[in-house]
Amino acid sequence: QSTTSSVFYTQRNIEIRRIKNIPSLLYLYYLPQMILGFLVDFLYFGIKNKKAIVFIKSKFIALTMIRGALIKRKSIQKNKKVSNFYLRRMVSPIGVNFKFILNKLKKFRENIMILNIGG
């Protein structure tokens, strides 16, 4: 079971880290995967762990931190040492993640069905 503060800071920091560290072209390339990840995280933390308000609040707080992240991003992206191609090779393809996500959704659905039967 995740604590409220761990969910809040993890989810907030994920967005800030993405803004600062992912090059623009890769950000656009991985945007569908990030949106899918957002939905899965929301299902897991928001629904299963009953932390939906904390999850949403963390994302809104991240929005308020974008200006500072963009300032830091300029320096980070200017000084990056590896190519976008290298970074892309380091990220697993969505096909691998998709199987993982489907398995998690299946387990989530089974848990919901168990809760409904027991309740």
Disulfide bonds with the S-S distance in Angstrom:
none
